[in-house]
Amino acid sequence: MYDYMKALQRQFETNPQSIQELNDEINHIHKELSSRLAKEERKLLLRLVDMEDHLRGTATLHSFTCGYRLACGIHRELAEEPIYSFAKEEEERACRRAQAQDDDNTPN
């Protein structure tokens, strides 16, 4: 199921320009900070960035999966009920009105 959801996510995921710009800025700042740090501190920074990237990917997939489940639930509910028809509702209302008038005109 996990692989299936990842494949669906890749198929439907969009990458808005604003996200790409933020990602580019993050990479630029990461490189600049990394160049200022000693080797051990760079390893720690790289580990932090990797963990953050993994967390972001996991959260994104979780959000996509929740949205997919919501869409499936809505689809299931819509499939179970008849499709709404304004004309049918008006016809039923007219029938009820006519029935009520007939009941009012019936002698006691």
Phi and psi in radians as a Rosetta constraint file:
Dihedral C 1 N 2 CA 2 C 2 CIRCULARHARMONIC -1.047 0.35
Dihedral N 2 CA 2 C 2 N 3 CIRCULARHARMONIC -0.824 0.35
Dihedral C 2 N 3 CA 3 C 3 CIRCULARHARMONIC -1.124 0.35
Dihedral N 3 CA 3 C 3 N 4 CIRCULARHARMONIC -0.664 0.35
Dihedral C 3 N 4 CA 4 C 4 CIRCULARHARMONIC -1.115 0.35
Dihedral N 4 CA 4 C 4 N 5 CIRCULARHARMONIC -0.776 0.35
Dihedral C 4 N 5 CA 5 C 5 CIRCULARHARMONIC -1.160 0.35
Dihedral N 5 CA 5 C 5 N 6 CIRCULARHARMONIC -0.647 0.35
Dihedral C 5 N 6 CA 6 C 6 CIRCULARHARMONIC -1.128 0.35
Dihedral N 6 CA 6 C 6 N 7 CIRCULARHARMONIC -0.691 0.35
Dihedral C 6 N 7 CA 7 C 7 CIRCULARHARMONIC -1.147 0.35
Dihedral N 7 CA 7 C 7 N 8 CIRCULARHARMONIC -0.747 0.35
Dihedral C 7 N 8 CA 8 C 8 CIRCULARHARMONIC -1.094 0.35
Dihedral N 8 CA 8 C 8 N 9 CIRCULARHARMONIC -0.731 0.35
Dihedral C 8 N 9 CA 9 C 9 CIRCULARHARMONIC -1.064 0.35
Dihedral N 9 CA 9 C 9 N 10 CIRCULARHARMONIC -0.793 0.35
Dihedral C 9 N 10 CA 10 C 10 CIRCULARHARMONIC -1.064 0.35
Dihedral N 10 CA 10 C 10 N 11 CIRCULARHARMONIC -0.641 0.35
Dihedral C 10 N 11 CA 11 C 11 CIRCULARHARMONIC -1.203 0.35
Dihedral N 11 CA 11 C 11 N 12 CIRCULARHARMONIC -0.693 0.35
Dihedral C 11 N 12 CA 12 C 12 CIRCULARHARMONIC -1.814 0.35
Dihedral N 12 CA 12 C 12 N 13 CIRCULARHARMONIC -0.147 0.35
Dihedral C 12 N 13 CA 13 C 13 CIRCULARHARMONIC -1.226 0.35
Dihedral N 13 CA 13 C 13 N 14 CIRCULARHARMONIC 2.416 0.35
Dihedral C 13 N 14 CA 14 C 14 CIRCULARHARMONIC -1.964 0.35
Dihedral N 14 CA 14 C 14 N 15 CIRCULARHARMONIC 2.742 0.35
Dihedral C 14 N 15 CA 15 C 15 CIRCULARHARMONIC -2.167 0.35
Dihedral N 15 CA 15 C 15 N 16 CIRCULARHARMONIC 1.518 0.35
Dihedral C 15 N 16 CA 16 C 16 CIRCULARHARMONIC -1.037 0.35
Dihedral N 16 CA 16 C 16 N 17 CIRCULARHARMONIC 2.680 0.35
Dihedral C 16 N 17 CA 17 C 17 CIRCULARHARMONIC -1.008 0.35
Dihedral N 17 CA 17 C 17 N 18 CIRCULARHARMONIC -0.675 0.35
Dihedral C 17 N 18 CA 18 C 18 CIRCULARHARMONIC -1.081 0.35
Dihedral N 18 CA 18 C 18 N 19 CIRCULARHARMONIC -0.646 0.35
Dihedral C 18 N 19 CA 19 C 19 CIRCULARHARMONIC -1.201 0.35
Dihedral N 19 CA 19 C 19 N 20 CIRCULARHARMONIC -0.727 0.35
Dihedral C 19 N 20 CA 20 C 20 CIRCULARHARMONIC -1.106 0.35
Dihedral N 20 CA 20 C 20 N 21 CIRCULARHARMONIC -0.698 0.35
Dihedral C 20 N 21 CA 21 C 21 CIRCULARHARMONIC -1.115 0.35
Dihedral N 21 CA 21 C 21 N 22 CIRCULARHARMONIC -0.752 0.35
Dihedral C 21 N 22 CA 22 C 22 CIRCULARHARMONIC -1.100 0.35
Dihedral N 22 CA 22 C 22 N 23 CIRCULARHARMONIC -0.734 0.35
Dihedral C 22 N 23 CA 23 C 23 CIRCULARHARMONIC -1.099 0.35
Dihedral N 23 CA 23 C 23 N 24 CIRCULARHARMONIC -0.734 0.35
Dihedral C 23 N 24 CA 24 C 24 CIRCULARHARMONIC -1.089 0.35
Dihedral N 24 CA 24 C 24 N 25 CIRCULARHARMONIC -0.737 0.35
Dihedral C 24 N 25 CA 25 C 25 CIRCULARHARMONIC -1.140 0.35
Dihedral N 25 CA 25 C 25 N 26 CIRCULARHARMONIC -0.714 0.35
Dihedral C 25 N 26 CA 26 C 26 CIRCULARHARMONIC -1.068 0.35
Dihedral N 26 CA 26 C 26 N 27 CIRCULARHARMONIC -0.788 0.35
Dihedral C 26 N 27 CA 27 C 27 CIRCULARHARMONIC -1.095 0.35
Dihedral N 27 CA 27 C 27 N 28 CIRCULARHARMONIC -0.696 0.35
Dihedral C 27 N 28 CA 28 C 28 CIRCULARHARMONIC -1.106 0.35
Dihedral N 28 CA 28 C 28 N 29 CIRCULARHARMONIC -0.817 0.35
Dihedral C 28 N 29 CA 29 C 29 CIRCULARHARMONIC -1.140 0.35
Dihedral N 29 CA 29 C 29 N 30 CIRCULARHARMONIC -0.675 0.35
Dihedral C 29 N 30 CA 30 C 30 CIRCULARHARMONIC -1.054 0.35
Dihedral N 30 CA 30 C 30 N 31 CIRCULARHARMONIC -0.799 0.35
Dihedral C 30 N 31 CA 31 C 31 CIRCULARHARMONIC -1.113 0.35
Dihedral N 31 CA 31 C 31 N 32 CIRCULARHARMONIC -0.726 0.35
Dihedral C 31 N 32 CA 32 C 32 CIRCULARHARMONIC -1.125 0.35
Dihedral N 32 CA 32 C 32 N 33 CIRCULARHARMONIC -0.792 0.35
Dihedral C 32 N 33 CA 33 C 33 CIRCULARHARMONIC -1.154 0.35
Dihedral N 33 CA 33 C 33 N 34 CIRCULARHARMONIC -0.731 0.35
Dihedral C 33 N 34 CA 34 C 34 CIRCULARHARMONIC -1.058 0.35
Dihedral N 34 CA 34 C 34 N 35 CIRCULARHARMONIC -0.659 0.35
Dihedral C 34 N 35 CA 35 C 35 CIRCULARHARMONIC -1.197 0.35
Dihedral N 35 CA 35 C 35 N 36 CIRCULARHARMONIC -0.356 0.35
Dihedral C 35 N 36 CA 36 C 36 CIRCULARHARMONIC -1.578 0.35
Dihedral N 36 CA 36 C 36 N 37 CIRCULARHARMONIC -0.172 0.35
Dihedral C 36 N 37 CA 37 C 37 CIRCULARHARMONIC -1.759 0.35
Dihedral N 37 CA 37 C 37 N 38 CIRCULARHARMONIC 2.754 0.35
Dihedral C 37 N 38 CA 38 C 38 CIRCULARHARMONIC -1.301 0.35
Dihedral N 38 CA 38 C 38 N 39 CIRCULARHARMONIC 2.931 0.35
Dihedral C 38 N 39 CA 39 C 39 CIRCULARHARMONIC -0.981 0.35
Dihedral N 39 CA 39 C 39 N 40 CIRCULARHARMONIC -0.835 0.35
Dihedral C 39 N 40 CA 40 C 40 CIRCULARHARMONIC -1.139 0.35
Dihedral N 40 CA 40 C 40 N 41 CIRCULARHARMONIC -0.667 0.35
Dihedral C 40 N 41 CA 41 C 41 CIRCULARHARMONIC -1.212 0.35
Dihedral N 41 CA 41 C 41 N 42 CIRCULARHARMONIC -0.607 0.35
Dihedral C 41 N 42 CA 42 C 42 CIRCULARHARMONIC -1.123 0.35
Dihedral N 42 CA 42 C 42 N 43 CIRCULARHARMONIC -0.695 0.35
Dihedral C 42 N 43 CA 43 C 43 CIRCULARHARMONIC -1.080 0.35
Dihedral N 43 CA 43 C 43 N 44 CIRCULARHARMONIC -0.743 0.35
Dihedral C 43 N 44 CA 44 C 44 CIRCULARHARMONIC -1.136 0.35
Dihedral N 44 CA 44 C 44 N 45 CIRCULARHARMONIC -0.739 0.35
Dihedral C 44 N 45 CA 45 C 45 CIRCULARHARMONIC -1.099 0.35
Dihedral N 45 CA 45 C 45 N 46 CIRCULARHARMONIC -0.771 0.35
Dihedral C 45 N 46 CA 46 C 46 CIRCULARHARMONIC -1.078 0.35
Dihedral N 46 CA 46 C 46 N 47 CIRCULARHARMONIC -0.714 0.35
Dihedral C 46 N 47 CA 47 C 47 CIRCULARHARMONIC -1.095 0.35
Dihedral N 47 CA 47 C 47 N 48 CIRCULARHARMONIC -0.735 0.35
Dihedral C 47 N 48 CA 48 C 48 CIRCULARHARMONIC -1.093 0.35
Dihedral N 48 CA 48 C 48 N 49 CIRCULARHARMONIC -0.792 0.35
Dihedral C 48 N 49 CA 49 C 49 CIRCULARHARMONIC -1.112 0.35
Dihedral N 49 CA 49 C 49 N 50 CIRCULARHARMONIC -0.730 0.35
Dihedral C 49 N 50 CA 50 C 50 CIRCULARHARMONIC -1.089 0.35
Dihedral N 50 CA 50 C 50 N 51 CIRCULARHARMONIC -0.756 0.35
Dihedral C 50 N 51 CA 51 C 51 CIRCULARHARMONIC -1.149 0.35
Dihedral N 51 CA 51 C 51 N 52 CIRCULARHARMONIC -0.707 0.35
Dihedral C 51 N 52 CA 52 C 52 CIRCULARHARMONIC -1.119 0.35
Dihedral N 52 CA 52 C 52 N 53 CIRCULARHARMONIC -0.718 0.35
Dihedral C 52 N 53 CA 53 C 53 CIRCULARHARMONIC -1.109 0.35
Dihedral N 53 CA 53 C 53 N 54 CIRCULARHARMONIC -0.733 0.35
Dihedral C 53 N 54 CA 54 C 54 CIRCULARHARMONIC -1.108 0.35
Dihedral N 54 CA 54 C 54 N 55 CIRCULARHARMONIC -0.753 0.35
Dihedral C 54 N 55 CA 55 C 55 CIRCULARHARMONIC -1.081 0.35
Dihedral N 55 CA 55 C 55 N 56 CIRCULARHARMONIC -0.778 0.35
Dihedral C 55 N 56 CA 56 C 56 CIRCULARHARMONIC -1.080 0.35
Dihedral N 56 CA 56 C 56 N 57 CIRCULARHARMONIC -0.771 0.35
Dihedral C 56 N 57 CA 57 C 57 CIRCULARHARMONIC -1.105 0.35
Dihedral N 57 CA 57 C 57 N 58 CIRCULARHARMONIC -0.738 0.35
Dihedral C 57 N 58 CA 58 C 58 CIRCULARHARMONIC -1.137 0.35
Dihedral N 58 CA 58 C 58 N 59 CIRCULARHARMONIC -0.761 0.35
Dihedral C 58 N 59 CA 59 C 59 CIRCULARHARMONIC -1.130 0.35
Dihedral N 59 CA 59 C 59 N 60 CIRCULARHARMONIC -0.686 0.35
Dihedral C 59 N 60 CA 60 C 60 CIRCULARHARMONIC -1.127 0.35
Dihedral N 60 CA 60 C 60 N 61 CIRCULARHARMONIC -0.782 0.35
Dihedral C 60 N 61 CA 61 C 61 CIRCULARHARMONIC -1.123 0.35
Dihedral N 61 CA 61 C 61 N 62 CIRCULARHARMONIC -0.709 0.35
Dihedral C 61 N 62 CA 62 C 62 CIRCULARHARMONIC -1.091 0.35
Dihedral N 62 CA 62 C 62 N 63 CIRCULARHARMONIC -0.764 0.35
Dihedral C 62 N 63 CA 63 C 63 CIRCULARHARMONIC -1.099 0.35
Dihedral N 63 CA 63 C 63 N 64 CIRCULARHARMONIC -0.759 0.35
Dihedral C 63 N 64 CA 64 C 64 CIRCULARHARMONIC -1.080 0.35
Dihedral N 64 CA 64 C 64 N 65 CIRCULARHARMONIC -0.774 0.35
Dihedral C 64 N 65 CA 65 C 65 CIRCULARHARMONIC -1.087 0.35
Dihedral N 65 CA 65 C 65 N 66 CIRCULARHARMONIC -0.737 0.35
Dihedral C 65 N 66 CA 66 C 66 CIRCULARHARMONIC -1.091 0.35
Dihedral N 66 CA 66 C 66 N 67 CIRCULARHARMONIC -0.750 0.35
Dihedral C 66 N 67 CA 67 C 67 CIRCULARHARMONIC -1.116 0.35
Dihedral N 67 CA 67 C 67 N 68 CIRCULARHARMONIC -0.676 0.35
Dihedral C 67 N 68 CA 68 C 68 CIRCULARHARMONIC -1.138 0.35
Dihedral N 68 CA 68 C 68 N 69 CIRCULARHARMONIC -0.758 0.35
Dihedral C 68 N 69 CA 69 C 69 CIRCULARHARMONIC -1.116 0.35
Dihedral N 69 CA 69 C 69 N 70 CIRCULARHARMONIC -0.692 0.35
Dihedral C 69 N 70 CA 70 C 70 CIRCULARHARMONIC -1.070 0.35
Dihedral N 70 CA 70 C 70 N 71 CIRCULARHARMONIC -0.808 0.35
Dihedral C 70 N 71 CA 71 C 71 CIRCULARHARMONIC -1.072 0.35
Dihedral N 71 CA 71 C 71 N 72 CIRCULARHARMONIC -0.698 0.35
Dihedral C 71 N 72 CA 72 C 72 CIRCULARHARMONIC -1.136 0.35
Dihedral N 72 CA 72 C 72 N 73 CIRCULARHARMONIC -0.691 0.35
Dihedral C 72 N 73 CA 73 C 73 CIRCULARHARMONIC -1.132 0.35
Dihedral N 73 CA 73 C 73 N 74 CIRCULARHARMONIC -0.744 0.35
Dihedral C 73 N 74 CA 74 C 74 CIRCULARHARMONIC -1.113 0.35
Dihedral N 74 CA 74 C 74 N 75 CIRCULARHARMONIC -0.747 0.35
Dihedral C 74 N 75 CA 75 C 75 CIRCULARHARMONIC -1.068 0.35
Dihedral N 75 CA 75 C 75 N 76 CIRCULARHARMONIC -0.756 0.35
Dihedral C 75 N 76 CA 76 C 76 CIRCULARHARMONIC -1.084 0.35
Dihedral N 76 CA 76 C 76 N 77 CIRCULARHARMONIC -0.752 0.35
Dihedral C 76 N 77 CA 77 C 77 CIRCULARHARMONIC -1.122 0.35
Dihedral N 77 CA 77 C 77 N 78 CIRCULARHARMONIC -0.734 0.35
Dihedral C 77 N 78 CA 78 C 78 CIRCULARHARMONIC -1.167 0.35
Dihedral N 78 CA 78 C 78 N 79 CIRCULARHARMONIC -0.590 0.35
Dihedral C 78 N 79 CA 79 C 79 CIRCULARHARMONIC -1.247 0.35
Dihedral N 79 CA 79 C 79 N 80 CIRCULARHARMONIC -0.512 0.35
Dihedral C 79 N 80 CA 80 C 80 CIRCULARHARMONIC -1.326 0.35
Dihedral N 80 CA 80 C 80 N 81 CIRCULARHARMONIC -0.624 0.35
Dihedral C 80 N 81 CA 81 C 81 CIRCULARHARMONIC -1.652 0.35
Dihedral N 81 CA 81 C 81 N 82 CIRCULARHARMONIC 2.645 0.35
Dihedral C 81 N 82 CA 82 C 82 CIRCULARHARMONIC -1.154 0.35
Dihedral N 82 CA 82 C 82 N 83 CIRCULARHARMONIC 2.627 0.35
Dihedral C 82 N 83 CA 83 C 83 CIRCULARHARMONIC -1.151 0.35
Dihedral N 83 CA 83 C 83 N 84 CIRCULARHARMONIC 2.398 0.35
Dihedral C 83 N 84 CA 84 C 84 CIRCULARHARMONIC -1.122 0.35
Dihedral N 84 CA 84 C 84 N 85 CIRCULARHARMONIC 2.363 0.35
Dihedral C 84 N 85 CA 85 C 85 CIRCULARHARMONIC -2.331 0.35
Dihedral N 85 CA 85 C 85 N 86 CIRCULARHARMONIC 2.046 0.35
Dihedral C 85 N 86 CA 86 C 86 CIRCULARHARMONIC -1.078 0.35
Dihedral N 86 CA 86 C 86 N 87 CIRCULARHARMONIC -0.740 0.35
Dihedral C 86 N 87 CA 87 C 87 CIRCULARHARMONIC -1.064 0.35
Dihedral N 87 CA 87 C 87 N 88 CIRCULARHARMONIC -0.735 0.35
Dihedral C 87 N 88 CA 88 C 88 CIRCULARHARMONIC -1.149 0.35
Dihedral N 88 CA 88 C 88 N 89 CIRCULARHARMONIC -0.707 0.35
Dihedral C 88 N 89 CA 89 C 89 CIRCULARHARMONIC -1.097 0.35
Dihedral N 89 CA 89 C 89 N 90 CIRCULARHARMONIC -0.745 0.35
Dihedral C 89 N 90 CA 90 C 90 CIRCULARHARMONIC -1.115 0.35
Dihedral N 90 CA 90 C 90 N 91 CIRCULARHARMONIC -0.692 0.35
Dihedral C 90 N 91 CA 91 C 91 CIRCULARHARMONIC -1.124 0.35
Dihedral N 91 CA 91 C 91 N 92 CIRCULARHARMONIC -0.760 0.35
Dihedral C 91 N 92 CA 92 C 92 CIRCULARHARMONIC -1.115 0.35
Dihedral N 92 CA 92 C 92 N 93 CIRCULARHARMONIC -0.701 0.35
Dihedral C 92 N 93 CA 93 C 93 CIRCULARHARMONIC -1.109 0.35
Dihedral N 93 CA 93 C 93 N 94 CIRCULARHARMONIC -0.739 0.35
Dihedral C 93 N 94 CA 94 C 94 CIRCULARHARMONIC -1.124 0.35
Dihedral N 94 CA 94 C 94 N 95 CIRCULARHARMONIC -0.709 0.35
Dihedral C 94 N 95 CA 95 C 95 CIRCULARHARMONIC -1.108 0.35
Dihedral N 95 CA 95 C 95 N 96 CIRCULARHARMONIC -0.733 0.35
Dihedral C 95 N 96 CA 96 C 96 CIRCULARHARMONIC -1.123 0.35
Dihedral N 96 CA 96 C 96 N 97 CIRCULARHARMONIC -0.708 0.35
Dihedral C 96 N 97 CA 97 C 97 CIRCULARHARMONIC -1.105 0.35
Dihedral N 97 CA 97 C 97 N 98 CIRCULARHARMONIC -0.776 0.35
Dihedral C 97 N 98 CA 98 C 98 CIRCULARHARMONIC -1.127 0.35
Dihedral N 98 CA 98 C 98 N 99 CIRCULARHARMONIC -0.705 0.35
Dihedral C 98 N 99 CA 99 C 99 CIRCULARHARMONIC -1.119 0.35
Dihedral N 99 CA 99 C 99 N 100 CIRCULARHARMONIC -0.728 0.35
Dihedral C 99 N 100 CA 100 C 100 CIRCULARHARMONIC -1.117 0.35
Dihedral N 100 CA 100 C 100 N 101 CIRCULARHARMONIC -0.697 0.35
Dihedral C 100 N 101 CA 101 C 101 CIRCULARHARMONIC -1.148 0.35
Dihedral N 101 CA 101 C 101 N 102 CIRCULARHARMONIC -0.705 0.35
Dihedral C 101 N 102 CA 102 C 102 CIRCULARHARMONIC -1.093 0.35
Dihedral N 102 CA 102 C 102 N 103 CIRCULARHARMONIC -0.715 0.35
Dihedral C 102 N 103 CA 103 C 103 CIRCULARHARMONIC -1.149 0.35
Dihedral N 103 CA 103 C 103 N 104 CIRCULARHARMONIC -0.616 0.35
Dihedral C 103 N 104 CA 104 C 104 CIRCULARHARMONIC -1.245 0.35
Dihedral N 104 CA 104 C 104 N 105 CIRCULARHARMONIC -0.579 0.35
Dihedral C 104 N 105 CA 105 C 105 CIRCULARHARMONIC -1.515 0.35
Dihedral N 105 CA 105 C 105 N 106 CIRCULARHARMONIC -0.128 0.35
Dihedral C 105 N 106 CA 106 C 106 CIRCULARHARMONIC -1.299 0.35
Dihedral N 106 CA 106 C 106 N 107 CIRCULARHARMONIC 2.214 0.35
Dihedral C 106 N 107 CA 107 C 107 CIRCULARHARMONIC -1.189 0.35
Dihedral N 107 CA 107 C 107 N 108 CIRCULARHARMONIC 2.489 0.35
